[in-house]
Amino acid sequence: MAKLSKTKLKELLDTFEARYNNPSFIENDPISIPYLFSSQNDREVAAFLVSIIAWGNRKMIVRNGRQMVERLDMSPYNFLMNASEAELQRVAAGFVHRTCNEVDFSVILVQLQRFLKQHSTLGNFFESHYLQTKDLRVTLSDFRSTLLNADTPERTTRHISSIDKGSACKRLCMMLRWMVRSDNRGVDFGLWQKIPMSALYIPLDIHSARQGRDLGLLERKQNDWRAVEELTASLREFDPADPVRYDFALFGYGVDTNK
């Protein structure tokens, strides 16, 4: 599209953000899975699990995300805290979402159980590590290295993105948006209040990257962490306190323009 002035571009972004950042967005989005629960602990676990498989067709992601939590008796946090390793392997049997199969799901459940018993909750880890480092990049790196261990099969490690290897970490950034952002629009949860919204990074995938380039917000060709930083920096120019609210705008712009 023709290059817009900064004023016109902000108007466009604000328009699409307002159109899509509302409760009607929830039903067909992966965020609908943590919305199945009222407790914070369950919401955190459900958000993490569905984020692992959040690539591809949204309808399939939502369907398989619901299957994940149903396998955990619709009580994901308590199930993980009390299940034996054999039970975790049993509930993972037969699960598949694209390249994530029952082996991956089983390993992730075992590793997540160990993580939760060590740190109590996902929120405790992310908030405390952010307060120590004041840098979500370091927190993302520490989370992956803490969650996974030497026994994790190589194929399973690919489902937890590595910022240290330059990954865009779209799925973890998406989970962080859900857990950290707080506004009066009724979509994101705003549960992790010790992390400021200004510290978040845009969840970058092939679609948001394409929209970012079309709007002149992103020049980098690769969809990697450097592109995440570039696009987030561009969005911070329009809202330094809450740049990632424009994740809704990029999504909506893509839907409305079929890009």
Backbone as numpy.savetxt, mean C-alpha at the origin, in Angstrom:
# Nx Ny Nz CAx CAy CAz Cx Cy Cz
-0.75 15.52 -23.38 -1.59 16.70 -23.38 -0.70 17.94 -23.38
-1.29 19.08 -23.74 -0.55 20.33 -23.75 -0.14 20.69 -22.33
1.02 21.29 -22.19 1.53 21.64 -20.88 0.64 22.68 -20.24
0.23 22.40 -18.99 -0.63 23.31 -18.26 0.20 24.19 -17.35
-0.31 25.38 -17.05 0.33 26.20 -16.04 0.17 25.52 -14.68
1.00 25.91 -13.74 0.93 25.31 -12.42 -0.45 25.53 -11.80
-1.02 26.70 -12.02 -2.35 26.98 -11.46 -3.40 26.07 -12.06
-3.39 25.92 -13.41 -4.36 25.06 -14.07 -4.16 23.60 -13.70
-2.89 23.20 -13.54 -2.61 21.82 -13.18 -3.12 21.52 -11.77
-2.94 22.45 -10.85 -3.47 22.24 -9.50 -4.99 22.16 -9.53
-5.62 23.00 -10.33 -7.08 22.95 -10.44 -7.54 21.59 -10.95
-6.84 21.07 -11.95 -7.20 19.77 -12.50 -7.01 18.67 -11.45
-5.86 18.69 -10.77 -5.59 17.67 -9.74 -6.61 17.75 -8.61
-6.92 18.94 -8.17 -7.89 19.10 -7.09 -9.27 18.62 -7.51
-9.63 18.85 -8.77 -10.93 18.41 -9.27 -11.04 16.89 -9.24
-10.03 16.21 -9.77 -10.08 14.75 -9.80 -9.95 14.16 -8.40
-9.15 14.79 -7.55 -9.03 14.28 -6.17 -10.37 14.36 -5.46
-11.07 15.46 -5.60 -12.38 15.62 -4.96 -13.40 14.63 -5.51
-13.30 14.34 -6.79 -14.26 13.44 -7.44 -14.10 12.00 -6.97
-12.87 11.59 -6.69 -12.63 10.18 -6.37 -12.31 9.92 -4.91
-11.90 10.92 -4.15 -11.60 10.73 -2.74 -12.87 10.87 -1.93
-13.72 9.86 -2.01 -14.96 9.82 -1.25 -15.37 8.36 -1.07
-16.32 8.08 -0.17 -16.63 6.68 0.16 -17.04 5.79 -1.01
-17.53 6.36 -2.11 -17.90 5.53 -3.25 -16.68 4.85 -3.87
-15.49 5.35 -3.57 -14.25 4.77 -4.08 -13.96 3.41 -3.43
-14.46 3.20 -2.22 -14.02 2.07 -1.40 -14.43 0.72 -1.97
-15.67 0.57 -2.39 -16.23 -0.74 -2.70 -15.41 -1.54 -3.70
-14.91 -0.91 -4.75 -14.21 -1.62 -5.80 -12.69 -1.53 -5.69
-12.21 -1.05 -4.56 -10.77 -0.86 -4.35 -10.27 -1.84 -3.29
-8.99 -2.22 -3.34 -8.46 -3.12 -2.30 -8.63 -2.61 -0.88
-8.78 -1.28 -0.69 -8.99 -0.76 0.66 -10.27 -1.29 1.28
-11.17 -1.84 0.45 -12.41 -2.40 0.98 -12.15 -3.59 1.90
-11.01 -4.26 1.76 -10.73 -5.43 2.61 -10.49 -5.02 4.05
-9.59 -4.09 4.36 -9.50 -3.67 5.77 -10.78 -3.02 6.29
-11.63 -2.51 5.39 -12.90 -1.94 5.83 -13.88 -3.02 6.31
-13.56 -4.27 6.11 -14.41 -5.35 6.62 -14.33 -5.45 8.14
-13.34 -4.78 8.74 -13.08 -4.93 10.17 -13.20 -3.61 10.90
-13.52 -3.70 12.19 -13.64 -2.51 13.02 -12.42 -2.29 13.91
-11.68 -3.35 14.23 -10.54 -3.19 15.12 -9.30 -2.76 14.33
-8.48 -1.93 14.97 -7.28 -1.45 14.30 -6.32 -2.59 13.97
-6.14 -3.53 14.88 -5.21 -4.63 14.63 -5.62 -5.45 13.41
-6.91 -5.75 13.30 -7.40 -6.50 12.15 -7.25 -5.69 10.87
-7.54 -4.42 10.94 -7.42 -3.57 9.75 -5.97 -3.52 9.26
-5.02 -3.42 10.19 -3.62 -3.38 9.80 -3.20 -4.66 9.09
-3.56 -5.80 9.68 -3.18 -7.08 9.07 -3.86 -7.26 7.73
-5.15 -6.95 7.66 -5.88 -7.09 6.39 -5.29 -6.18 5.33
-4.91 -4.95 5.72 -4.32 -4.01 4.77 -3.00 -4.55 4.23
-2.19 -5.09 5.11 -0.91 -5.63 4.67 -1.11 -6.82 3.73
-1.99 -7.74 4.09 -2.17 -8.94 3.27 -2.71 -8.60 1.89
-3.71 -7.75 1.81 -4.25 -7.42 0.48 -3.25 -6.59 -0.32
-2.42 -5.81 0.38 -1.43 -5.02 -0.36 -0.42 -5.92 -1.07
-0.13 -7.08 -0.48 0.83 -8.01 -1.09 0.38 -8.42 -2.49
-0.92 -8.57 -2.68 -1.44 -9.07 -3.96 -2.03 -7.95 -4.81
-1.78 -6.70 -4.43 -2.42 -5.57 -5.12 -1.72 -5.21 -6.42
-1.77 -6.12 -7.36 -1.36 -5.79 -8.73 -2.23 -6.61 -9.67
-2.55 -6.01 -10.82 -3.45 -6.66 -11.76 -4.86 -6.11 -11.66
-5.82 -6.93 -12.02 -7.23 -6.56 -12.05 -7.76 -6.26 -10.66
-8.36 -5.08 -10.47 -8.82 -4.67 -9.14 -9.89 -5.62 -8.61
-10.79 -6.08 -9.48 -11.84 -6.98 -9.02 -11.24 -8.29 -8.50
-10.23 -8.79 -9.17 -9.56 -10.01 -8.73 -8.82 -9.78 -7.41
-8.19 -8.61 -7.28 -7.48 -8.30 -6.04 -8.45 -8.29 -4.86
-9.59 -7.64 -5.03 -10.58 -7.56 -3.96 -11.11 -8.96 -3.63
-11.42 -9.74 -4.66 -11.94 -11.09 -4.42 -10.94 -11.95 -3.67
-9.69 -11.94 -4.11 -8.68 -12.78 -3.47 -8.24 -12.23 -2.12
-8.30 -10.90 -1.97 -8.02 -10.32 -0.66 -9.06 -10.75 0.37
-10.31 -10.79 -0.06 -11.36 -11.25 0.86 -11.15 -12.72 1.19
-10.72 -13.49 0.21 -10.46 -14.91 0.47 -9.35 -15.06 1.52
-8.34 -14.21 1.45 -7.25 -14.27 2.43 -7.78 -14.14 3.86
-8.59 -13.12 4.10 -9.06 -12.90 5.47 -10.12 -13.90 5.88
-10.88 -14.41 4.93 -11.84 -15.47 5.25 -11.13 -16.73 5.70
-9.99 -17.02 5.08 -9.19 -18.18 5.49 -8.67 -18.02 6.91
-8.57 -16.78 7.37 -8.12 -16.50 8.74 -9.32 -16.26 9.66
-10.44 -16.89 9.32 -11.67 -16.85 10.12 -12.19 -15.44 10.37
-11.93 -14.53 9.45 -12.38 -13.14 9.56 -11.96 -12.52 10.90
-10.83 -12.99 11.39 -10.23 -12.44 12.60 -8.71 -12.53 12.44
-8.19 -11.81 11.45 -6.81 -12.05 11.02 -5.75 -11.87 12.10
-5.90 -10.83 12.94 -4.86 -10.59 13.95 -4.86 -11.71 14.99
-6.01 -12.02 15.57 -6.06 -13.06 16.59 -5.69 -14.42 16.02
-6.11 -14.69 14.80 -5.76 -15.97 14.18 -4.25 -16.10 14.09
-3.60 -15.07 13.61 -2.15 -15.13 13.46 -1.45 -15.24 14.80
-1.94 -14.58 15.80 -1.29 -14.60 17.11 -1.44 -15.95 17.81
-2.41 -16.75 17.40 -2.69 -17.99 18.13 -2.52 -19.27 17.32
-2.39 -19.17 16.01 -2.33 -20.37 15.17 -0.97 -21.04 15.25
-0.97 -22.35 15.07 0.28 -23.09 14.93 0.77 -22.95 13.50
2.03 -23.29 13.28 2.56 -23.21 11.92 1.81 -24.15 11.00
1.41 -25.31 11.53 0.64 -26.26 10.73 -0.70 -25.67 10.31
-1.34 -24.92 11.22 -2.61 -24.28 10.88 -2.41 -23.22 9.80
-1.33 -22.48 9.88 -1.06 -21.46 8.88 -0.83 -22.09 7.51
-0.15 -23.21 7.48 0.06 -23.91 6.22 -1.27 -24.45 5.69
-2.12 -24.90 6.61 -3.41 -25.45 6.19 -4.29 -24.37 5.55
-4.38 -23.20 6.18 -5.28 -22.17 5.65 -4.74 -21.59 4.34
-3.42 -21.74 4.10 -2.84 -21.23 2.86 -3.02 -22.20 1.70
-3.34 -23.45 2.00 -3.41 -24.48 0.96 -4.40 -24.10 -0.13
-3.95 -24.14 -1.37 -4.81 -23.88 -2.52 -4.94 -22.42 -2.90
-4.35 -21.53 -2.11 -4.48 -20.11 -2.44 -3.58 -19.77 -3.64
-4.11 -18.92 -4.52 -3.29 -18.43 -5.63 -3.83 -17.07 -6.09
-2.91 -16.17 -6.28 -3.21 -14.88 -6.92 -2.05 -14.58 -7.85
-2.26 -14.78 -9.10 -1.22 -14.60 -10.10 0.03 -15.40 -9.70
1.14 -14.74 -9.43 2.36 -15.50 -9.09 2.48 -15.79 -7.60
1.55 -15.29 -6.80 1.56 -15.57 -5.36 0.75 -16.84 -5.11
1.44 -17.91 -4.71 0.75 -19.18 -4.54 0.69 -19.58 -3.06
0.23 -20.80 -2.80 0.03 -21.23 -1.42 1.34 -21.29 -0.63
2.44 -21.57 -1.31 3.74 -21.58 -0.62 4.09 -20.17 -0.16
3.93 -19.20 -1.06 4.21 -17.80 -0.71 3.29 -17.33 0.42
2.02 -17.62 0.30 1.05 -17.19 1.31 1.37 -17.81 2.66
1.70 -19.09 2.67 2.04 -19.77 3.91 3.28 -19.17 4.55
4.32 -18.94 3.75 5.56 -18.37 4.28 5.31 -16.96 4.83
4.55 -16.17 4.09 4.26 -14.80 4.54 3.48 -14.82 5.85
2.53 -15.74 5.99 1.78 -15.83 7.24 2.70 -16.20 8.40
3.59 -17.15 8.18 4.52 -17.56 9.24 5.44 -16.41 9.62
5.96 -15.72 8.61 6.85 -14.59 8.89 6.10 -13.45 9.56
4.88 -13.20 9.12 4.09 -12.13 9.73 3.74 -12.47 11.17
3.45 -13.73 11.45 3.17 -14.14 12.82 4.39 -13.86 13.72
5.56 -14.26 13.26 6.79 -14.01 14.02 6.99 -12.51 14.24
6.76 -11.73 13.20 6.91 -10.28 13.27 5.96 -9.68 14.31
4.69 -10.10 14.29 3.70 -9.55 15.20 4.00 -9.94 16.65
4.48 -11.15 16.86 4.80 -11.56 18.23 6.00 -10.78 18.75
6.84 -10.31 17.85 8.01 -9.53 18.26 7.67 -8.06 18.46
6.79 -7.51 17.60 6.52 -6.07 17.61 5.10 -5.72 18.02
4.29 -6.70 18.31 2.91 -6.53 18.76 1.96 -6.16 17.62
2.23 -5.06 16.92 1.39 -4.67 15.79 2.24 -4.07 14.68
1.69 -4.03 13.49 2.36 -3.36 12.38 2.51 -1.87 12.66
1.47 -1.29 13.24 1.52 0.14 13.54 2.63 0.48 14.52
2.82 -0.36 15.52 3.91 -0.11 16.48 5.25 -0.03 15.77
5.47 -0.96 14.84 6.76 -0.98 14.14 6.92 0.26 13.26
5.95 0.53 12.42 6.10 1.65 11.48 6.20 2.98 12.20
5.38 3.19 13.20 5.42 4.47 13.90 6.72 4.65 14.69
7.13 3.61 15.41 8.35 3.74 16.21 9.58 3.91 15.33
9.64 3.18 14.22 10.80 3.31 13.34 10.82 4.66 12.63
9.64 5.16 12.29 9.64 6.49 11.67 10.10 7.55 12.67
9.64 7.44 13.90 10.04 8.42 14.91 11.54 8.38 15.16
12.14 7.21 15.03 13.58 7.07 15.22 14.36 7.67 14.05
13.85 7.48 12.84 14.63 7.83 11.64 14.14 9.09 10.94
12.85 9.44 11.12 12.21 10.56 10.40 12.34 10.38 8.88
12.38 9.13 8.44 12.58 8.85 7.01 11.87 7.55 6.66
10.79 7.64 5.89 10.04 6.44 5.53 10.85 5.51 4.64
11.84 6.04 3.95 12.68 5.17 3.12 13.45 4.19 3.98
13.99 4.67 5.07 14.69 3.79 6.00 13.71 2.83 6.66
12.54 3.32 7.00 11.53 2.48 7.63 11.10 1.35 6.70
10.91 1.65 5.42 10.55 0.61 4.46 11.65 -0.44 4.34
12.89 -0.02 4.34 14.01 -0.95 4.27 14.05 -1.82 5.53
13.90 -1.20 6.69 13.95 -1.95 7.95 12.78 -2.92 8.07
11.61 -2.51 7.57 10.45 -3.40 7.63 10.70 -4.68 6.86
11.20 -4.55 5.66 11.43 -5.75 4.84 12.48 -6.66 5.47
13.56 -6.08 5.95 14.62 -6.90 6.53 14.20 -7.54 7.84
13.25 -6.91 8.53 12.74 -7.47 9.79 11.70 -8.56 9.53
10.84 -8.33 8.54 9.79 -9.30 8.24 10.36 -10.59 7.67
11.29 -10.46 6.73 11.85 -11.63 6.06 13.10 -12.09 6.80
13.45 -13.36 6.63 14.69 -13.85 7.22 15.39 -14.78 6.24
16.47 -15.37 6.68 17.28 -16.19 5.79 16.54 -17.42 5.28
15.48 -17.82 5.98 14.72 -19.00 5.56 13.65 -18.68 4.52
13.45 -17.41 4.22 12.41 -17.04 3.26 12.82 -17.44 1.85
12.01 -18.25 1.17 12.35 -18.63 -0.21 12.50 -17.41 -1.11
13.41 -17.48 -2.04 13.67 -16.36 -2.94 12.41 -15.92 -3.66
11.60 -16.87 -4.10 10.40 -16.52 -4.85 9.43 -15.73 -3.97
9.39 -16.01 -2.68 8.48 -15.31 -1.78 8.96 -13.89 -1.49
10.27 -13.70 -1.43 10.80 -12.36 -1.14 10.38 -11.35 -2.20
10.09 -11.84 -3.41 9.71 -10.93 -4.49 8.35 -10.28 -4.26
7.57 -10.82 -3.33 6.26 -10.25 -3.05 6.32 -9.12 -2.02
7.50 -8.91 -1.43 7.71 -7.79 -0.52 8.78 -6.91 -1.16
8.38 -5.80 -1.72 9.29 -4.99 -2.53 10.48 -4.48 -1.72
11.61 -4.36 -2.40 12.85 -3.91 -1.76 13.22 -2.51 -2.23
13.10 -1.53 -1.35 13.54 -0.18 -1.69 15.04 -0.15 -1.89
15.77 -1.03 -1.21 17.23 -1.06 -1.34 17.66 -1.51 -2.74
16.78 -2.21 -3.45 17.07 -2.63 -4.82 16.43 -1.69 -5.84
15.90 -0.57 -5.35 15.35 0.44 -6.26 13.90 0.25 -6.63
13.21 -0.69 -5.99 11.80 -0.92 -6.31 10.95 0.30 -5.98
9.88 0.50 -6.74 8.94 1.58 -6.45 8.15 1.34 -5.17
8.11 0.09 -4.68 7.40 -0.25 -3.43 5.96 0.24 -3.46
5.31 0.08 -4.60 3.95 0.60 -4.76 2.99 0.06 -3.71
3.08 -1.24 -3.44 2.09 -1.85 -2.56 2.27 -1.42 -1.11
3.53 -1.30 -0.66 3.77 -0.83 0.70 3.43 0.66 0.83
3.72 1.44 -0.19 3.35 2.86 -0.16 1.84 3.03 -0.14
1.13 2.14 -0.82 -0.32 2.17 -0.81 -0.85 1.86 0.58
-0.31 0.81 1.22 -0.71 0.49 2.58 -0.45 1.66 3.52
0.70 2.31 3.37 1.01 3.45 4.21 0.03 4.60 3.98
-0.37 4.81 2.72 -1.38 5.85 2.46 -2.65 5.54 3.24
-3.10 4.31 3.17 -4.32 3.91 3.87 -4.22 4.17 5.37
-3.09 3.77 5.95 -2.93 3.79 7.40 -2.61 5.17 7.95
-1.94 6.02 7.16 -1.45 7.30 7.67 -2.38 8.46 7.34
-2.86 8.53 6.10 -3.63 9.71 5.69 -4.92 9.84 6.51
-5.21 11.08 6.85 -6.42 11.40 7.61 -7.01 12.69 7.07
-8.21 12.60 6.52 -8.93 13.80 6.10 -10.41 13.57 6.39
-11.23 14.43 5.93 -12.67 14.31 6.22 -13.42 13.69 5.05
-12.69 12.96 4.20 -13.32 12.43 2.99 -13.81 11.00 3.15
-13.37 10.30 4.20 -13.95 9.00 4.51 -13.37 7.81 3.78
-12.14 7.92 3.23 -11.54 6.77 2.54 -10.37 6.21 3.35
-9.29 6.96 3.47 -8.12 6.47 4.20 -8.39 6.49 5.71
-7.69 5.59 6.44 -8.03 5.34 7.84 -7.42 6.33 8.83
-6.21 6.81 8.56 -5.56 7.73 9.49 -5.26 7.12 10.84
-4.84 5.86 10.86 -4.60 5.16 12.12 -3.21 5.42 12.69
-2.23 5.63 11.83 -0.84 5.79 12.29 -0.51 7.28 12.34
-0.95 7.91 13.39 -0.90 9.37 13.47 0.48 9.92 13.84
1.41 9.05 14.21 2.77 9.52 14.53 3.61 9.71 13.28
3.08 9.29 12.14 3.74 9.51 10.85 3.00 10.63 10.13
3.65 11.73 9.80 2.95 12.83 9.12 2.63 12.49 7.67
1.53 13.01 7.18 1.15 12.78 5.80 2.19 13.33 4.83
2.89 14.36 5.25 3.92 14.96 4.40 5.07 14.01 4.12
5.22 12.95 4.94 6.33 12.01 4.78 6.02 10.90 3.78
4.77 10.79 3.36 4.36 9.70 2.48 4.91 9.86 1.07
4.99 8.72 0.38 5.40 8.69 -1.03 4.26 8.10 -1.87
4.17 8.57 -3.10 3.08 8.16 -3.98 3.20 6.67 -4.31
2.11 5.93 -4.26 2.13 4.53 -4.71 2.21 4.51 -6.25
3.38 4.20 -6.77 3.62 4.31 -8.21 3.49 2.96 -8.89
2.61 2.90 -9.88 2.55 1.72 -10.75 2.53 2.20 -12.20
2.32 1.29 -13.12 2.37 1.64 -14.53 1.33 2.70 -14.88
0.19 2.67 -14.19 -0.89 3.60 -14.51 -0.61 5.00 -13.96
-0.29 5.08 -12.68 -0.02 6.40 -12.10 1.21 7.04 -12.73
2.18 6.21 -13.12 3.36 6.75 -13.80 2.97 7.33 -15.16
2.11 6.62 -15.88 1.68 7.11 -17.19 0.93 8.43 -17.04
0.04 8.52 -16.06 -0.69 9.76 -15.86 0.26 10.89 -15.42
1.23 10.55 -14.57 2.19 11.55 -14.14 2.98 12.12 -15.29
3.38 11.26 -16.20 4.14 11.75 -17.37 3.24 12.57 -18.29
2.01 12.13 -18.45 1.10 12.86 -19.35 0.82 14.26 -18.82
0.82 14.41 -17.50 0.54 15.71 -16.89 1.80 16.54 -16.68
2.94 16.00 -17.08 4.19 16.75 -16.94 4.76 16.74 -15.54
4.32 15.77 -14.71 4.78 15.69 -13.33 5.95 14.73 -13.16
6.22 13.94 -14.19 7.25 12.91 -14.10 7.96 12.81 -15.44
9.27 12.88 -15.39 10.07 12.75 -16.61 10.80 11.41 -16.68
11.15 10.85 -15.55 11.93 9.61 -15.54 11.16 8.50 -16.26
11.85 7.71 -17.07 11.21 6.68 -17.88 10.94 5.40 -17.10
11.87 5.02 -16.20 11.69 3.80 -15.43 10.71 4.03 -14.28
9.92 2.99 -13.98 8.98 3.07 -12.86 9.64 2.48 -11.61
10.60 3.22 -11.07 11.38 2.75 -9.93 11.31 3.76 -8.79
12.14 3.54 -7.75 12.05 4.43 -6.60 12.43 5.86 -6.95
13.36 6.05 -7.84 13.73 7.41 -8.25 12.53 8.12 -8.89
11.72 7.37 -9.63 10.51 7.94 -10.20 9.50 8.28 -9.10
9.41 7.44 -8.09 8.53 7.72 -6.94 8.92 9.05 -6.31
10.21 9.24 -6.07 10.66 10.47 -5.44 10.40 11.69 -6.33
10.60 11.52 -7.64 10.37 12.65 -8.54 8.90 13.03 -8.58
8.03 12.04 -8.73 6.59 12.34 -8.81 6.08 12.89 -7.49
6.52 12.32 -6.37 6.09 12.83 -5.07 6.55 14.27 -4.87
7.78 14.57 -5.28 8.28 15.94 -5.17 7.43 16.90 -5.99
7.02 16.48 -7.18 6.15 17.32 -8.02 4.82 17.58 -7.32
4.25 16.55 -6.70 2.96 16.69 -6.03 3.07 17.53 -4.76
4.24 17.48 -4.12 4.44 18.30 -2.92 4.37 19.80 -3.24
4.64 20.16 -4.48 4.54 21.57 -4.86 3.10 22.07 -4.78
2.14 21.14 -4.91 0.73 21.52 -4.87 0.13 21.36 -3.47
0.68 20.46 -2.67 0.22 20.30 -1.29 1.36 19.70 -0.47
2.22 20.53 0.10 3.36 20.03 0.86 2.96 19.18 2.06
1.81 19.47 2.66 1.39 18.74 3.85 0.78 17.39 3.53
0.26 17.23 2.33 -0.45 15.99 1.99 -0.35 15.69 0.49
0.86 15.46 0.00 1.02 15.27 -1.45 0.34 14.02 -1.99
0.21 12.99 -1.16 -0.27 11.70 -1.66 -1.79 11.68 -1.81
-2.46 12.76 -1.38 -3.90 12.82 -1.68 -4.12 12.83 -3.18
-3.11 13.23 -3.92 -3.25 13.28 -5.38 -3.12 11.89 -6.02
-2.92 10.87 -5.22 -3.04 9.50 -5.73 -4.44 9.29 -6.31
-5.44 9.85 -5.64 -6.82 9.78 -6.14 -6.94 10.53 -7.47
-6.25 11.65 -7.58 -6.34 12.46 -8.80 -5.73 11.72 -9.99
-4.57 11.10 -9.78 -3.93 10.36 -10.87 -4.80 9.18 -11.29
-5.38 8.49 -10.32 -6.29 7.38 -10.63 -7.48 7.90 -11.44
-8.11 8.96 -10.95 -9.30 9.48 -11.61 -9.01 10.03 -12.99
-7.88 10.69 -13.13 -7.49 11.22 -14.44 -7.35 10.07 -15.44
-6.75 8.97 -14.99 -6.60 7.80 -15.87 -7.93 7.20 -16.25
-8.85 7.10 -15.28 -10.18 6.54 -15.56 -10.94 7.42 -16.55
-10.94 8.71 -16.30 -11.76 9.62 -17.11 -11.19 9.86 -18.51
-9.89 9.67 -18.67 -9.28 9.88 -19.97 -8.91 8.58 -20.66
-9.19 7.45 -19.99 -8.85 6.12 -20.53 -7.37 5.98 -20.84
-6.51 6.55 -19.97 -5.07 6.47 -20.16 -4.45 5.57 -19.12
